[in-house]
Amino acid sequence: MNSVEEKYQALQNILASYKAVAVAYSGGVDSSLLVYVAHEVLGEKALAVTAIAPMVPDQELDDARNFCKHYGIHQVFCKPEVMELEEVRHNAPDRCYVCKKGIFAELFSLARNHGINLIADGSNLDDLGDYRPGRKALKELGVKIPLQEAGFTKADIRTLSQQLGLPTWNKQSNACLATRFPYGTELTEEKLTLVDRAETILTNLGFSQLRVRVHGDVARIEVSTDQFNRVVQNSVREVIVKELKALGFVYVALDLAGYSSGSMNATIDTSQA
């Protein structure tokens, strides 16, 4: 098994072979490392392309802007109208595939307008073990996956990010806000904003690695089990209930199973992904 340093060198070599690349940059842990190393290797031939969409948390966009500004990385934006896509709007099981294909088509157009024909995504090896229908869209569009090619796991990415002094090394992993709703639930910009605000409340209270799943008028909170004691402390619990009810939720519940990435996938057959 290669060391993180060997994987870092492999990543640099892969990126250098591209000559020029646009990194699909979300502001998350993985794409932050990728865009940083791409800029390190290719300089002005590395471009950060960022999609502004209702299912992207506001804080992620702010983080992405600040990261690129801090490191002098050229960043451009597009605003794909993904909510006009029926499969996205109705949160179909193939929503991620349809949404990802629509977003990356826009990112390709944006990159080409800046003279770059290659786009790289920040997926890592751990993503191969989860239900990710968007992978099919990336493959069909010819998107490069250099972190996987270089052998990076999520743990490797955090380790190297820390070694490089990147502020994202211990950042919570975030996901598309549409994943907070059961499949078949109609999505609106208002609902997506609602869940973003609910999770911001918990984040501001000091909780990490969390999700607020929405079941009608019920907010189902997922946090790691080691944070349970703090959630139920009266002073904290009362604030959570008050603030989430102020957003419009009637019931506020804690999922005793704890935080689970992709927990909404339990209701569908993921074997064909």
C-alpha positions as CSV (number, residue, x, y, z in Angstrom):
1,M,0.0,0.0,0.0
2,N,1.4,3.3,-1.0
3,S,2.1,6.0,1.6
4,V,0.2,9.4,1.5
5,E,3.4,11.0,0.2
6,E,3.6,8.5,-2.7
7,K,-0.1,9.1,-3.5
8,Y,0.6,12.9,-3.4
9,Q,3.4,12.5,-5.9
10,A,1.1,10.3,-8.1
11,L,-1.6,12.9,-8.0
12,Q,0.9,15.7,-9.0
13,N,2.0,13.5,-11.9
14,I,-1.6,12.8,-13.0
15,L,-2.5,16.5,-12.9
16,A,0.7,17.5,-14.7
17,S,-0.3,15.1,-17.6
18,Y,-3.5,17.1,-18.1
19,K,-1.6,20.3,-19.1
20,A,-4.8,22.2,-18.1
21,V,-7.8,21.3,-16.0
22,A,-11.0,22.7,-14.5
23,V,-11.7,21.3,-11.1
24,A,-15.4,20.9,-10.2
25,Y,-15.0,22.8,-6.9
26,S,-17.7,22.6,-4.1
27,G,-15.7,23.9,-1.2
28,G,-15.6,20.5,0.5
29,V,-12.7,18.5,1.8
30,D,-11.9,16.5,-1.3
31,S,-12.3,19.1,-4.0
32,S,-10.4,21.6,-1.9
33,L,-7.3,19.4,-1.8
34,L,-7.7,18.6,-5.5
35,V,-8.0,22.3,-6.6
36,Y,-5.1,23.2,-4.4
37,V,-2.8,20.6,-5.8
38,A,-4.0,21.4,-9.4
39,H,-3.1,25.0,-8.8
40,E,0.2,24.0,-7.3
41,V,1.1,21.9,-10.3
42,L,-0.5,23.8,-13.2
43,G,-0.7,27.4,-12.0
44,E,-3.0,29.5,-14.2
45,K,-3.8,26.4,-16.2
46,A,-5.9,25.2,-13.2
47,L,-9.4,26.6,-13.0
48,A,-12.0,26.2,-10.2
49,V,-15.5,25.8,-11.6
50,T,-18.3,26.1,-9.1
51,A,-22.0,25.5,-9.6
52,I,-24.5,27.6,-7.6
53,A,-27.6,25.6,-7.0
54,P,-30.4,25.4,-4.3
55,M,-29.1,22.1,-3.0
56,V,-25.7,23.5,-2.2
57,P,-25.4,24.8,1.3
58,D,-24.8,28.6,1.5
59,Q,-21.8,28.0,3.8
60,E,-20.2,25.7,1.2
61,L,-20.3,28.4,-1.4
62,D,-18.9,31.0,1.0
63,D,-16.1,28.5,1.9
64,A,-15.3,27.8,-1.7
65,R,-15.0,31.5,-2.5
66,N,-12.8,32.2,0.5
67,F,-10.5,29.3,-0.2
68,C,-9.9,30.3,-3.8
69,K,-9.4,33.9,-2.8
70,H,-6.9,33.0,-0.1
71,Y,-4.8,30.7,-2.4
72,G,-5.1,32.9,-5.5
73,I,-7.0,30.3,-7.5
74,H,-9.0,31.5,-10.5
75,Q,-12.7,30.6,-9.8
76,V,-15.7,31.0,-12.1
77,F,-19.3,30.2,-11.4
78,C,-22.4,28.9,-13.3
79,K,-26.0,28.6,-12.2
80,P,-27.5,25.5,-13.8
81,E,-31.4,25.4,-13.6
82,V,-31.5,21.9,-12.1
83,M,-34.8,22.5,-10.4
84,E,-36.4,22.6,-13.8
85,L,-35.5,18.9,-14.3
86,E,-38.5,16.7,-13.4
87,E,-36.4,13.9,-11.8
88,V,-34.7,16.4,-9.6
89,R,-37.8,18.3,-8.7
90,H,-39.6,15.1,-7.7
91,N,-36.6,13.6,-5.9
92,A,-36.6,10.4,-8.0
93,P,-34.2,7.6,-7.1
94,D,-32.1,8.6,-10.2
95,R,-32.2,12.3,-9.1
96,C,-28.4,12.4,-8.5
97,Y,-27.6,11.0,-11.9
98,V,-29.9,13.5,-13.7
99,C,-28.8,16.4,-11.6
100,K,-25.1,15.6,-11.8
101,K,-25.3,15.3,-15.6
102,G,-27.0,18.6,-15.9
103,I,-24.6,20.4,-13.6
104,F,-21.5,19.0,-15.2
105,A,-22.7,19.8,-18.7
106,E,-22.9,23.4,-17.6
107,L,-19.4,23.1,-16.0
108,F,-17.9,21.8,-19.2
109,S,-19.4,24.7,-21.1
110,L,-18.0,27.1,-18.6
111,A,-14.6,25.5,-18.7
112,R,-14.5,25.5,-22.5
113,N,-15.3,29.2,-22.5
114,H,-12.0,29.6,-20.6
115,G,-10.1,27.4,-23.1
116,I,-10.0,24.2,-20.9
117,N,-11.5,20.9,-22.1
118,L,-10.9,18.6,-19.1
119,I,-12.9,18.6,-15.9
120,A,-11.8,16.8,-12.7
121,D,-14.0,15.7,-9.9
122,G,-12.9,15.2,-6.3
123,S,-14.4,11.7,-5.7
124,N,-12.1,9.3,-3.7
125,L,-11.9,5.6,-3.2
126,D,-14.4,5.5,-0.3
127,D,-17.1,6.9,-2.7
128,L,-17.0,3.6,-4.6
129,G,-18.5,1.8,-1.7
130,D,-21.6,4.0,-1.4
131,Y,-24.8,4.4,-3.6
132,R,-23.6,7.2,-5.9
133,P,-25.7,7.2,-9.1
134,G,-24.0,10.4,-10.1
135,R,-20.8,8.3,-10.9
136,K,-22.5,7.1,-14.0
137,A,-23.0,10.6,-15.2
138,L,-19.4,11.5,-14.6
139,K,-18.2,8.4,-16.6
140,E,-20.5,9.2,-19.5
141,L,-19.3,12.8,-19.7
142,G,-15.6,11.7,-19.5
143,V,-14.9,13.5,-16.2
144,K,-11.4,12.8,-14.7
145,I,-11.2,11.3,-11.2
146,P,-7.6,11.9,-10.2
147,L,-7.9,11.3,-6.5
148,Q,-9.3,7.8,-7.1
149,E,-6.6,7.2,-9.7
150,A,-3.9,8.1,-7.3
151,G,-5.4,5.8,-4.6
152,F,-6.7,8.4,-2.1
153,T,-9.2,7.5,0.6
154,K,-11.0,10.1,2.6
155,A,-8.5,9.6,5.5
156,D,-5.6,10.1,3.1
157,I,-7.2,13.4,1.9
158,R,-7.6,14.7,5.4
159,T,-4.0,13.6,6.3
160,L,-2.4,15.3,3.3
161,S,-4.7,18.4,3.7
162,Q,-3.4,18.8,7.3
163,Q,0.2,18.3,6.2
164,L,-0.3,21.0,3.6
165,G,-1.9,23.4,6.1
166,L,-5.3,23.5,4.4
167,P,-8.1,24.7,6.7
168,T,-10.4,22.1,5.2
169,W,-8.5,19.1,6.6
170,N,-11.0,18.5,9.5
171,K,-14.1,20.0,7.8
172,Q,-17.4,18.2,8.1
173,S,-18.3,16.2,5.0
174,N,-21.4,17.8,3.5
175,A,-23.7,16.4,0.8
176,C,-26.4,17.7,-1.5
177,L,-29.3,19.1,0.5
178,A,-31.7,17.0,-1.5
179,T,-30.4,13.9,0.3
180,R,-32.2,15.1,3.4
181,F,-35.6,14.3,2.0
182,P,-37.2,10.9,1.3
183,Y,-37.2,9.8,-2.4
184,G,-40.5,10.9,-4.0
185,T,-40.8,14.1,-1.9
186,E,-41.2,17.1,-4.1
187,L,-38.3,19.5,-3.7
188,T,-38.5,23.2,-3.7
189,E,-36.0,26.0,-3.1
190,E,-37.9,26.8,0.0
191,K,-37.6,23.3,1.4
192,L,-33.9,23.1,0.6
193,T,-33.3,26.5,2.3
194,L,-35.2,25.3,5.3
195,V,-33.0,22.3,5.9
196,D,-29.9,24.4,5.3
197,R,-31.0,26.8,8.0
198,A,-31.9,23.9,10.4
199,E,-28.4,22.4,10.0
200,T,-26.8,25.8,10.4
201,I,-28.5,26.0,13.8
202,L,-27.0,22.8,15.0
203,T,-23.6,23.7,13.5
204,N,-23.6,27.0,15.4
205,L,-24.3,25.0,18.6
206,G,-21.0,23.2,18.1
207,F,-22.3,19.9,16.6
208,S,-20.3,18.3,13.8
209,Q,-21.0,15.5,11.3
210,L,-24.7,16.0,11.3
211,R,-27.8,15.8,9.2
212,V,-31.3,17.1,9.6
213,R,-33.6,14.7,7.6
214,V,-37.0,16.0,6.8
215,H,-40.1,13.9,7.0
216,G,-43.0,16.3,6.4
217,D,-43.3,18.3,9.6
218,V,-40.8,16.2,11.4
219,A,-37.1,17.1,11.7
220,R,-35.1,13.9,12.3
221,I,-31.7,14.9,13.7
222,E,-28.7,12.6,13.0
223,V,-25.5,13.2,15.0
224,S,-22.7,10.8,15.9
225,T,-23.6,8.8,19.0
226,D,-20.8,10.4,21.0
227,Q,-22.7,13.7,20.8
228,F,-26.0,12.3,22.2
229,N,-25.3,13.4,25.8
230,R,-24.9,17.0,24.7
231,V,-28.0,16.9,22.5
232,V,-30.3,16.0,25.4
233,Q,-28.8,18.4,27.9
234,N,-31.7,20.6,28.8
235,S,-30.1,23.9,27.9
236,V,-29.1,22.6,24.5
237,R,-32.2,20.5,23.8
238,E,-34.5,23.4,24.5
239,V,-32.6,25.7,22.1
240,I,-32.7,23.0,19.3
241,V,-36.5,22.4,19.8
242,K,-37.3,26.1,19.9
243,E,-35.2,27.1,16.9
244,L,-36.3,24.2,14.7
245,K,-40.0,24.8,15.6
246,A,-39.5,28.4,14.7
247,L,-38.5,27.3,11.2
248,G,-41.9,25.5,10.9
249,F,-41.3,22.0,12.1
250,V,-44.0,20.5,14.4
251,Y,-41.9,17.7,15.8
252,V,-38.1,17.5,16.5
253,A,-36.7,14.0,16.9
254,L,-33.2,12.5,17.5
255,D,-32.4,9.4,15.5
256,L,-31.1,6.8,18.0
257,A,-29.1,5.1,15.2
258,G,-26.9,8.2,15.0
259,Y,-25.3,9.8,12.0
260,S,-25.4,7.7,8.9
261,S,-24.3,8.9,5.4
262,G,-26.9,8.1,2.8
263,S,-29.5,6.9,5.3
264,M,-32.4,7.8,3.0
265,N,-31.1,5.1,0.6
266,A,-32.6,2.5,3.0
267,T,-35.9,2.8,1.2
268,I,-34.7,2.0,-2.3
269,D,-32.9,-0.8,-4.2
270,T,-29.3,0.3,-4.6
271,S,-28.0,-2.9,-6.1
272,Q,-28.1,-1.6,-9.6
273,A,-26.1,1.6,-9.0
